Amino acid sequence: MPVLKDYINVNEAAQILKVHPGTVKRLCREHRLSAHKVHNGWLINISEVQLFAQQYNGRRGRPTKKAI
C-alpha cells in the first residue's frame, strides 16, 4: 500500500501519544486530531500525530492548585 504509507491507525497513534486507543478515537471525533474516517476506522497522518504529540497534555480533571 504505497499510497497509505504516511498514515497510521488508531492503535499506532495511541502508542505514540501514550494514551488509550479510545482517547485517540475521541480526539478524532472532536476534530482535535486531524484524521480521515474510512469505513469503521480512522486513518491519521503520522506527521499530524507527531505535531499533536508535542502540544498534547493528556491530564484530565481539575488543575491542581499551586501553593502561594
N, C-alpha and C positions, 0 to 999 in steps of 0.2 A: 504494500500500500504506500507508494511513494507520495501520493497526494496528501495523506494524513500523517506524514512523518513528524510534523511540528505540533501535533495535537496529542493530548493525553486524556485519559478517562478520569472519573471521579476518584477512584481508589488511588491512582498515582498522584493526583493533586493533593489528596488528603495526606499522603506520606510526606510530600514536600512541605506542606503547611503545618504538619504535625497536629492535625485535628481529625475528628471522626468524619467518615465519608458523608454522613447525613448533614454535617455542617457545611461541607462543600456544596452539596445539593441546595441547601437553603441559601447560601451566598449566590449561587447561580440564579435561583428563582427570584431573589430580591434584586437582581441585576447589580449586585455589588462586585461580582466577579464576572467578567465578560466571558460568555460561553455560548455554544450553539446546541440547541436541543435536537437530537437525532433519534427518532423513534422513541424509545423509552429511556434514553440515557443522555448524558451531556458530554460534549467534546470541548476541551479547553486548550487554548493555545499555550504552549509551555512558557513562552516569554511573558504572557499575561500573568501566569501563576507566579513566576519569579518576581515580577514587578509588584504584584499584590502582596507577596510574602514579605517584602521589605517594609511595607507600611501597615500590615495587619497586626492588630493587637487582639489576641484571642481571649482576653479576660472578659468575663461576663459579670453582671451584677453591679451593685453599687460601688463606686470608687471608695477606697479606704481613706479615712481621714488622717491627715498628717498632723503630727504634734506641733503646736505653735511655740 
